Amino acid sequence: MMELTGLLYIEDISVARIKTPAERLKVGQRIDVVIKNIDKQKNRVYFSYKEILGTWEDNIKDIQEKTIVQGIVRETEKDKRGIFIEIKPNLIGMAEYKEGLKYGQKVDVYVKKIVRDKKKIKLIIK
């Protein structure tokens, strides 16, 4: 195995909007990453971690409509259109807005609809 130093931006850690890399990673932890880009002019290597967590199709395989799963509140829309819920580290869905939920809170959600061609999941917070 080869060690390589590079940059891993927060948006390349997870498809869910996380506030800090510490939500996924720990100092000293060894992880597999994919090389996203090599900038020869700046002599930098850019990595992606979320790429190894599987595709949308991989992660939706064991999720069924009309079932209840646990998720984590990741972002509430400011205009109250909805709340993003992380079901798996590389799978998020949207639920209708509900007052009082906080970022990082665990919630049970009902899988109302899976729209495979648009890669969307419609959820209801229980």
C-alpha positions in Angstrom: 0.0 0.0 0.0 1.3 3.4 -0.9 1.0 6.6 1.2 0.3 9.9 -0.5 -0.4 13.3 0.9 -3.1 15.4 -0.7 -6.3 17.4 -0.2 -9.7 16.0 0.8 -12.3 18.7 0.7 -15.4 18.4 3.0 -17.7 18.1 -0.1 -15.7 15.1 -1.2 -16.2 13.2 2.1 -20.0 12.7 1.9 -22.9 13.4 -0.4 -24.7 14.5 2.8 -23.9 18.1 3.8 -21.8 17.6 6.9 -20.5 20.5 9.0 -17.1 19.1 9.9 -14.9 16.2 8.7 -14.9 14.9 12.3 -18.4 13.7 11.7 -16.9 11.0 9.4 -13.2 10.8 10.1 -10.8 10.7 13.1 -7.3 12.1 13.3 -4.9 9.3 12.5 -7.5 7.1 10.9 -6.4 5.4 7.7 -8.9 5.5 4.9 -9.1 4.5 1.2 -9.7 7.3 -1.2 -9.9 7.8 -4.9 -7.6 10.3 -6.7 -10.0 12.9 -8.1 -7.5 15.2 -9.7 -3.8 15.9 -10.0 -2.8 19.5 -10.4 0.8 19.4 -11.8 1.2 23.2 -11.8 0.4 23.4 -8.0 1.9 20.0 -7.3 -1.2 18.9 -5.5 -3.3 15.8 -5.4 -7.0 16.0 -4.7 -8.9 13.0 -3.2 -12.5 11.8 -2.9 -13.7 9.6 -0.1 -17.4 9.5 -1.0 -16.6 7.8 -4.3 -15.7 4.6 -2.4 -18.9 4.6 -0.4 -20.9 3.2 -3.4 -23.1 4.7 -6.0 -26.7 5.8 -5.4 -27.9 2.5 -6.9 -25.6 0.5 -4.6 -26.9 2.2 -1.5 -30.6 2.1 -2.4 -30.6 -1.7 -3.0 -31.8 -2.6 0.5 -34.1 0.3 1.0 -37.8 -0.4 0.1 -40.8 1.9 -0.3 -43.4 1.8 2.5 -40.8 0.9 5.2 -39.4 2.8 8.1 -35.6 3.4 8.4 -33.5 5.5 10.7 -31.8 8.6 9.4 -29.9 11.6 10.5 -31.0 15.2 10.0 -28.4 16.9 7.8 -29.9 20.1 6.7 -33.2 22.0 7.0 -34.1 24.2 4.1 -34.2 27.8 5.2 -37.5 28.4 3.3 -39.0 25.4 5.0 -39.4 23.4 1.8 -38.0 20.3 3.4 -35.4 18.6 5.5 -32.5 16.5 4.1 -32.2 13.1 5.9 -29.1 10.9 5.6 -30.1 7.3 5.4 -26.6 6.0 4.8 -23.2 7.7 4.5 -23.8 8.1 0.7 -27.6 8.2 0.5 -29.9 11.1 1.4 -33.5 11.8 1.0 -35.9 14.7 1.6 -38.7 14.9 4.0 -41.4 17.5 4.5 -40.4 20.3 6.8 -41.1 19.7 10.5 -40.4 22.2 13.3 -38.0 21.5 16.1 -35.6 19.1 14.4 -31.9 19.8 14.8 -28.8 19.0 12.7 -27.4 15.6 13.6 -30.6 14.4 15.3 -31.5 10.7 14.6 -35.0 10.3 13.3 -37.2 7.5 12.0 -38.5 8.1 8.5 -41.1 6.4 6.4 -39.9 5.8 2.8 -42.8 7.2 0.8 -41.4 7.0 -2.7 -38.1 6.1 -4.4 -37.8 7.9 -7.8 -35.0 5.9 -9.3 -34.6 7.8 -12.6 -34.1 11.0 -10.7 -32.2 9.4 -7.8 -34.5 10.9 -5.2 -36.1 9.6 -2.1 -39.2 11.1 -0.6 -39.5 10.6 3.1 -41.9 11.3 6.0 -40.6 11.9 9.4 -42.3 9.7 12.0 
